[in-house]
Amino acid sequence: MNIKKNMVEDRILKALDDRVSPSHSALLIIDMQKDFCIDGYAASQAGRPLGDVQQMIPSLQDTLEQARSKGVLVCHVGFLTLQNHFSDTAPWLSQRRRATYANDRIAMQDSEGADFIDELKPREDEVEIRKHRYSAFKGTNLDMVLRANGIKTVVPVGVSTNVCVESTIRDAFELGYYVCVPEDLCASWDRELHNATLKNVNARFGLVCNKESLLSAWNPSSR
């Protein structure tokens, strides 16, 4: 037992630079879709404040380009509601209808609102994941894609920090991935909820970093 324990301890990646090495990291861009990010679409129509998410879009663009240049696996994760509620259970639909700043037709199948925003549009050689629940792992092939590409660490960014990002973080950790969350590359309609998620992540699920430290880890020669 002691030998096995020591072998596991030897494999632990402790430093941020080691955990987010481009060779084994994936950038998960979560729900950066028109319905969640652009004025006049579903979340905006439901009264959701979009200032924080819109403000971080340029930083996400820069991070995406850096990830591409360094060979980091990029996964574009988008929420999708199937027509006629085919993807909804009764408990899920009931809660969606009372959710804050949302509705049960957000990111509807075949709607423009379900499209990724132009600034973060996937390339043909990048992974696209469509989910019907908050977590990017629930009912999707994300775990298979990550394992097939030798991924050890996920870097979740996007919206909303306290819902889809947090749900993905929890599942990633319990599936055996390192989690590193850049605090300025995810956003919520409520900064208290955003901060609460980051505090909880740092206590239980992974490392909280920022864009600067993440890009510095990807570009050690620039220090």
C-alpha positions in Angstrom: 0.0 0.0 0.0 2.8 2.4 0.8 4.5 1.7 -2.5 1.4 2.5 -4.4 0.8 5.7 -2.4 4.3 6.9 -3.1 3.8 6.2 -6.8 0.7 8.3 -6.9 2.4 11.2 -5.0 5.2 11.2 -7.5 2.7 11.8 -10.3 1.1 14.8 -8.7 1.4 18.0 -10.7 1.7 20.8 -8.1 2.7 23.9 -9.9 0.4 25.8 -12.2 2.9 25.7 -15.0 3.0 21.9 -14.8 -0.7 21.5 -14.6 -1.6 23.7 -17.6 1.2 22.5 -19.9 -0.2 22.8 -23.4 0.7 19.2 -24.1 -2.0 17.9 -21.8 -4.4 20.7 -21.2 -7.8 21.6 -22.7 -9.5 25.0 -22.9 -13.2 24.5 -22.4 -15.1 27.5 -23.7 -18.5 27.1 -22.1 -21.8 28.6 -23.4 -20.4 31.6 -25.3 -23.4 31.6 -27.4 -25.6 34.5 -28.7 -28.5 33.7 -26.4 -26.2 34.1 -23.3 -23.9 36.9 -24.5 -25.6 39.4 -26.9 -28.2 42.1 -26.2 -31.6 41.3 -27.7 -31.2 37.5 -27.5 -32.8 35.2 -24.9 -30.9 36.0 -21.7 -31.0 39.7 -22.4 -34.8 39.5 -23.0 -35.1 37.7 -19.7 -33.5 40.7 -18.0 -30.0 39.1 -17.4 -27.2 41.7 -16.9 -24.6 41.0 -19.6 -22.0 43.6 -18.8 -19.4 41.2 -17.2 -19.6 38.6 -20.0 -19.4 41.2 -22.7 -16.5 42.9 -21.0 -14.4 39.6 -21.0 -15.0 38.7 -24.6 -11.8 40.4 -25.9 -9.8 38.6 -23.2 -11.3 35.3 -24.2 -10.5 36.0 -27.9 -6.8 36.6 -26.9 -6.7 33.5 -24.8 -8.3 31.4 -27.6 -5.6 32.6 -30.0 -2.9 31.8 -27.5 -4.3 28.3 -26.9 -4.4 27.7 -30.7 -0.8 28.9 -31.2 0.5 26.7 -28.3 -1.4 23.5 -29.4 -3.8 23.5 -26.4 -6.8 21.3 -27.2 -9.8 23.7 -27.6 -13.3 22.4 -26.9 -16.3 24.7 -27.7 -19.2 23.7 -25.4 -22.7 24.9 -26.1 -26.0 24.5 -24.5 -28.8 23.1 -26.6 -32.6 22.8 -26.0 -34.2 20.3 -28.3 -37.5 21.1 -29.9 -40.7 19.9 -28.2 -38.8 19.5 -25.0 -37.4 16.2 -26.1 -34.3 16.7 -24.0 -36.2 17.8 -20.9 -37.5 15.8 -17.9 -40.3 17.2 -15.8 -38.0 18.2 -12.9 -35.6 19.9 -15.3 -38.3 21.7 -17.2 -40.0 22.9 -14.0 -36.7 24.4 -12.6 -35.8 25.9 -16.0 -39.1 27.8 -15.9 -38.3 29.4 -12.6 -34.6 29.9 -13.1 -33.1 33.4 -12.7 -32.9 35.4 -15.9 -33.6 32.4 -18.1 -36.4 30.5 -19.8 -37.1 27.0 -21.1 -36.4 27.9 -24.7 -32.9 29.3 -24.4 -30.4 28.1 -26.9 -33.1 26.4 -28.9 -32.2 23.8 -31.5 -31.7 25.4 -35.0 -32.0 28.9 -33.6 -29.5 31.7 -34.2 -29.4 32.2 -30.5 -27.7 28.7 -30.0 -24.8 29.7 -32.3 -21.5 30.5 -30.8 -20.7 34.2 -30.9 -18.6 35.4 -33.9 -15.6 36.4 -31.8 -15.2 32.9 -30.5 -16.4 30.9 -33.5 -14.9 27.3 -33.6 -12.5 26.4 -36.4 -13.2 23.3 -38.4 -10.4 21.4 -36.6 -11.7 22.2 -33.2 -14.0 20.1 -31.0 -17.7 21.1 -30.6 -19.7 19.7 -27.7 -23.5 20.2 -27.4 -25.0 19.6 -23.9 -28.6 19.5 -22.6 -27.7 20.0 -19.0 -25.4 22.4 -17.0 -22.3 20.2 -17.0 -20.3 19.8 -20.2 -19.8 16.1 -19.2 -23.5 15.1 -18.7 -24.7 13.1 -21.6 -21.9 14.2 -23.9 -18.7 12.7 -25.3 -16.4 15.2 -23.7 -14.7 12.8 -21.3 -14.0 10.4 -24.2 -12.5 13.2 -26.3 -10.3 14.4 -23.4 -9.0 11.0 -22.6 -8.4 10.1 -26.3 -6.2 13.2 -26.5 -4.2 12.6 -23.3 -5.7 15.5 -21.4 -4.9 15.8 -17.7 -6.1 19.3 -17.0 -9.1 21.3 -18.0 -9.3 25.1 -18.1 -13.0 26.0 -18.0 -13.9 29.5 -19.1 -17.2 31.3 -20.2 -20.6 31.5 -18.6 -22.1 31.3 -16.1 -19.5 30.9 -13.4 -21.9 29.6 -10.8 -24.0 27.4 -13.0 -22.6 25.7 -16.2 -18.9 26.5 -15.4 -19.2 25.3 -11.8 -21.2 22.1 -12.8 -18.4 21.3 -15.3 -15.7 21.9 -12.8 -17.2 19.6 -10.3 -17.7 16.8 -12.8 -14.2 17.3 -14.2 -12.6 17.0 -10.7 -14.6 13.9 -9.8 -13.6 12.3 -13.2 -10.0 12.7 -12.3 -8.9 15.9 -14.1 -6.9 18.7 -12.7 -9.0 21.9 -12.8 -7.6 25.4 -13.3 -10.1 28.3 -13.4 -9.0 31.8 -14.6 -11.1 34.1 -12.5 -11.2 36.9 -15.1 -12.2 34.5 -18.0 -15.6 33.4 -16.6 -18.5 35.6 -15.7 -22.0 35.6 -14.1 -24.9 38.0 -13.8 -24.1 38.1 -10.1 -20.6 38.9 -8.9 -21.3 37.5 -5.4 -22.2 34.1 -6.9 -19.2 34.3 -9.2 -16.9 35.0 -6.3 -18.6 32.2 -4.2 -17.9 29.7 -6.9 -14.2 30.7 -7.2 -13.8 30.5 -3.4 -15.3 27.0 -3.4 -13.2 25.9 -6.3 -10.0 27.0 -4.5 -11.1 25.2 -1.4 -12.1 21.9 -2.9 -11.8 21.4 -6.7 -8.7 23.0 -8.2 -6.6 26.1 -8.7 -7.9 29.6 -9.3 -5.6 31.6 -11.5 -6.1 34.6 -13.9 -5.5 35.2 -17.6 -2.1 36.6 -17.0 -0.7 33.7 -15.1 -2.3 31.2 -17.5 -0.8 32.8 -20.5 2.5 33.1 -18.7 2.5 29.4 -18.1 1.8 28.8 -21.8 4.6 31.2 -22.8 7.5 30.7 -20.3 9.9 32.4 -22.7 8.0 35.7 -22.4 8.7 36.1 -18.7 
